[in-house]
Every structure is written in C-alpha cells, then in structure tokens.
Amino acid sequence: MSEPRLRIGVVCYPTFGGSGIVATEIAEAMAERGHEVHVLSTAPPVRLRHSRENLRFHQVGALEYPLLEPGGSYAIALASKLVDVAMWAGLDVVHAHYAVPHATSAWMAREVLGDRRFGLVTTLHGTDITLVGSDPSFQPITRFSIEKSDIVTTPSQFLRVETAARLGVHRPGTRAAPSSERDPTEGIVVIPNFVDVERYCPRPLMSPGLPAPAYGARDWGHAEALLVHASNFRPVKRIMDVMAIFGRVVADRPCRLVMVGDGPERQRAESWARDRGLASRVCFLGRQEEFVDVLQQASAFLLPSESESFGLAALEAMACGVPVVASRVGGLPEVIEDGVSGVLETLGDTDAHAKAVLSLLDSPERMAAMRVAARQRVLDRFQPGPVLDAYEALYQAAAGKRALRPGS
Ligand code: GMT
C-alpha cells in the first residue's frame, strides 16, 4: 500500500546559495511525488518553477518599525507565517533549511500550535554551524533549536561531526547514556546533496527536449583553456585565491576565467584583473540562475574555499564532466576523490592549485579520464532518486512522531 500523501512546509533562503537550491529542488520533487508542498521564504526562491498546483509559495514579510533593527523581526515573522500556514493547510511536517533562524522559528511556531504542531526536520547546511550558529551570540539558541528538531540532517559526515564538536548538541535518546559512551553525532543523519543529472550533463548529452539555459548559450571558444568559478563571493570562498590561481595559469598559457555570482569580494577581484591588464581575460557574469552551458565548456572548476560543508557548485561541475580543483577542506573530500574525479590541494597553496590545473591541461588523456570519472562519481552517489527517497522517509517518520504526541 502506498504511503499517505503529506502536507509539507519548506523554509529556506531564496538566494543563489546552495541551501536555497537544494530546498527548492526537494520541494519541486516532493510536489511531483504527489505531496502538498508549501514553500516559505522572503521572496520566491530563484529556481522555484511554480509549475504545479500542489506547490505553493508563501512570502514572509517582516514588519518595519523604527524600534526594530532592520531585519530583526524576521524570525518572529517567519514563526507567525508558519503558524498561519500550518493552521490553514494542516502541515504534517516542516523542513527547515539552515538552522539560523529557521529551526528556531519552527520551534516557536510549534510552541504556539500545541497539539496541532507539525513534525520538524532541520537540515544544517554549513555556515549556519561553522560561522553563524557557533558564534557566542547565537550558539545556545542554535543548539536548542537543533535539539528540539525531530530529525536533523547534514549533507556530509564533516558537518555532522562539526555540529557535535562546535555545539555539543545532544539529540533525543543520547542524554541517558553515560558521557563516556555517548556519541555526540548520534541522531544526526547524513543525506548528501544531489544534482539533476539530465539538466547538468556533458554537452553531447544535451537533448532538444531539455530546458534551455536561462540565457543564450555563448561560445567561449575551444582554442584556449576555460576556468570557471561560481559562488556568493563571500570571504569563505577565498576569491582572491581564485584570482591568484588564474594569474599563475594564464602566465603559462592563453586561458580565460569566468566568474559566476556576486558578493562582497567581487570588487576586489575585478580590480585585481584590471590592475594586471587581465580584464579582457576574466569575465564576471554576475548572478545567473543557471550556467550549465558555461560549465559544459569548462576545462576545470576552481573551488579554493576556506570551508565547504559539501560544495554543491563542485557537484554541478562534476555532473557536467568538469574536473574540480579544490581545497582539501570540509566535506569536499566526500564529494571529490582526489586524483580520480578531481584534485584536492592544501588550503591557501595557490601555487599547488595552479600546478594541478596546468598538469591536467598538459595531459589530455588524464583530463579525459578525470572528466569521465567526475560524471561517473555523480551518477554513482549523488543522483536525486535515493536522496529524495531518504527525505521522504524522514518526513513520514517526523510526521509520525507528531501523531504520537497529541496534546504534548
Ligand atoms: O553557508 C553558506 O555560506 C551558504 C550555504 C548556502 O546556503 O548555500 O552554503 C552551504 O550549503 C550548501 C548546500 O548544502 C553547501 O553545498 C555549501 O558547501 C555550504 N557552504 C559552506 O559550508 C561554506
């Protein structure tokens, strides 16, 4: 007998970050599986396609008032919206993406709803633990919100361990054990991120039936190597390392760099390129909803980040058969097998990153093998189906817990 359909609330940031993309893809897929899905965010998430009647968007708008700090009332406005949607739609489960403040708002809403409360699944994405959530100004509330969630997931084993180490969380069922026997990561489930392998594919596999890229495919030319980076240009992405790696490669051979995205470090990077007479070789594309056609023409994808819980951008590149040269940090070694489906180098050693790129460019055979291995790695481990099955099972479990607690 098939499982009963669920009413699912999805809370996420609408921006170009990976957490919003993952949340949107899950929401769309759950609607396609017949569940009723309600997405709550401050604006329609960039990749939300509004394609189905059983997928609805609810805008969270916070009251602006002179006494309130700008944005300061977001957590309360979100909790209020969750109460409203939960009461109107009878939500069985809410999936909060990014702990701060989404899991906290969900907890607040559950307190208000009492016996009409929903089950709560919280997915931690990265900086909600490594930067924001573990800052002393947020730490106790982040830990509390994680402990109060029915189910907690992370996209990598790295973030699972990091969450336990930085926040000292004790998920239900672990408190009773003597501290010497307690596994602080118990109760945190690793579910990797995923990518649509039909949309993200090497160029020859593109079929006319698939959706076209958001903008006209531009030919980046095949005579020269094409390096690509995509991110939110925050300090954690080490944008100036991307520039340094490119500077080293372009000093050796004709080469171009496409920078996709926008953020605080963009101006510095643009000035770097201008000051060195490289402006015509570096293209800052700005934010792009999709850039599959750029990836499909890339020789390598650069990701020299300080930290990555997972590295969704790397996965998208790999799905297109593009070798990723990245730093050996965070969850990246769980995504990229060093020397097989990409290359991992020491954080900050831009020379080593550049040499890795040059060595690939020098060896067409190795490059070809790595392209195949990158795509194969994604096909083997990061396809949507099994990941969505795992989330669906967790939603059923969380909804079931809710049913077991009437009046609690
Ligand atoms: O944490 C951020 O700065 C943004 C965040 C996001 O919303 O995209 O990125 C994190 O979540 C992604 C999706 O799970 C991961 O692929 C990224 O690796 C992760 N970023 C960091 O850990 C820095």
Boltz pocket constraint, residues with backbone or C-beta under 6 A from the ligand:
constraints:
  - pocket:
      binder: B
      contacts: [[A, 16], [A, 17], [A, 18], [A, 19], [A, 20], [A, 22], [A, 124], [A, 125], [A, 126], [A, 127], [A, 128], [A, 155], [A, 193], [A, 236], [A, 307], [A, 308], [A, 309], [A, 310], [A, 311], [A, 312], [A, 313]]
      max_distance: 6.0
